Amino acid sequence: MEYSATLIDHFRNPRNAGMMREPDGVGEGEYELCMDLARFYLRVRDGRVEEARFQAYGCGPTLAACSAGTEVAAGTALEELAEIGEATIEDAVGGLPAERRHAAMVVARALQAAARDAMTRRKVH
Amino acid sequence: MNRSVYLDHNASTPVHPDVLQAMLPYFSERFGNASSVHGFGREAREGLETAREQIAGFLRVSKDEIVFTSGGTESDNLGIKGIAAAKRAGHIVTSQIEHHAVLRTCETLETQGFTVTYLPVDEYGMVRPEDLEKAIRPDTILVSLMHANSEVGTLQPMNEIGRITRGHGVPLHVDAVQTFGKVPIDVNAFGIDLLSFSGHKIYGPKGVAGLYIRKGTKMAAVQHGGDHERRRRAGTENVAGLVGFGKAVEVRGREMAGEAVRLAGLRDKLWEGIRARVEEVRLNGHPTLRLPGTCNMCFRNVESESIVLGLDLKGIATSAGSACTSGSVEPSYVLVAMGLPLDWAMGSVRCSLGRSTTAEDVDYVLEAVVPLAAKLRALSPVKA
């Protein structure tokens, strides 16, 4: 399986890994066929993601896509993140082999869920 | 700096230098077709028959009982379908943990009216002889069981299995692709009528394998064409490859016993090192009755492929028990049959050691795997 240098770099040196205390939004994405699970935590300021962190269970591409996903999320408006597509995540890891596209899907779903959660909490407060 | 450590010898092995040297003339000056009557053909035939003698001698059988094929899969197909074609109907007994070459052949025969019993295995991946005894019926035409499983390496109780099949007068086919040249095989003591074995698992080339067929075993050819291999397997023989196969077997005859002891020591050093340093790991397969070089482990709540990728980035080649090949991951059917829960089975990694593996390699793997497992667990939202 050929992976991009960007993907390998994120796998070797995952950015923003680990949980976050008192996040403004939390969301999970799952891919049941693969049992992959990604969870994102968001810190939000003025409607934009200030910091994103992740935890994940899955194959190497999924872990790398999570790491890249935190960088994509940082600075993004919640409304925009709630609509984020798989292609954006795939681009952020320098592409994915066809058999590993689910990695982008899991991450996109988790980021969307985290953004929606933050938007809901914002309305409540 | 990264070392390069190959721990996937159950998948394939590098060609031994002596094997390569033996093969080379058969690609150029001795290129003839072994069926041709002229000098070039006779020269090729001589190389082919020498290989057959080397392999027959190693197995202590007659050279007429050895049929060459293109791989372990073809040998399994020929053994099972050959018996089925001769009998035309009946019942086959195999196990749930066989190689796909056996399982899918049996499944295909089921669509043609044959019936098949897939025996369960115990927690170590071992067939219970009493289950085999109970499964054999008056219409049973074949028992096909592997000598050792490629994933976990557990050795089947062949003496018991052979005693039972002999007692019932049922032919026994054994897929010995993972054991041939690694541990002793006595086809008479084990009561084996058909034995599949392959070249590239024992430092021979890919694309050559064999099937031992005990004299008097009633079976039909499944591939039709010329009169090659005494009409039991049509097709021009891969002479260069088979010459290499013969040489590989000759080398195994010298090296097998010593290497088995050495590899078992390294295998146990690897497992003990991991068990001492990593939490929530388990060894899969029988603790003692298994292939000398096979160490299959589960890292609970860590995904196999992430470990394999992490080790690969350190120059270490291993294999994952679960494979994500088409967007979905199935845990290893072997581990599932052994009763492993999913949270364990999804994190299985196989290290298969070979003649190039050193103690320094094992130390290097231990240095790499301990922080890798810790890192992957730290990332994971799934906790034990």
Contacts between the chains, C-beta under 8 A, distances in Angstrom:
chain1	res1	chain2	res2	distance
A	3	B	309	8.0
A	8	B	313	6.7
A	11	B	309	6.5
A	11	B	310	7.4
A	11	B	313	7.4
A	12	B	313	6.3
A	14	B	379	6.5
A	17	B	378	7.1
A	17	B	379	5.3
A	18	B	378	6.9
A	18	B	379	7.6
A	28	B	381	7.8
A	33	B	327	6.2
A	33	B	328	3.6
A	33	B	329	6.9
A	34	B	324	5.9
A	34	B	327	7.1
A	34	B	328	6.0
A	34	B	329	4.6
A	35	B	303	7.7
A	35	B	329	6.2
A	35	B	342	7.8
A	35	B	346	6.2
A	36	B	303	7.7
A	37	B	381	6.1
A	37	B	382	6.5
A	39	B	381	4.7
A	54	B	379	7.8
A	55	B	379	6.0
A	55	B	380	6.3
A	55	B	381	3.9
A	56	B	379	5.7
A	56	B	380	6.9
A	56	B	381	6.9
A	57	B	301	7.0
A	57	B	302	7.8
A	57	B	303	6.1
A	57	B	379	7.9
A	57	B	380	4.7
A	57	B	381	6.3
A	57	B	382	4.6
A	58	B	303	5.5
A	58	B	306	6.9
A	59	B	303	5.6
A	59	B	305	4.0
A	59	B	306	5.6
A	59	B	309	7.3
A	59	B	324	5.6
A	59	B	329	7.7
A	60	B	305	6.1
A	60	B	306	5.0
A	60	B	309	3.6
A	60	B	310	7.2
A	63	B	306	6.0
A	63	B	376	7.7
A	63	B	379	6.2
A	99	B	324	6.6
A	99	B	325	6.1
A	99	B	326	6.2
A	99	B	327	6.2
A	100	B	324	7.2
A	101	B	327	7.2
A	102	B	327	5.5
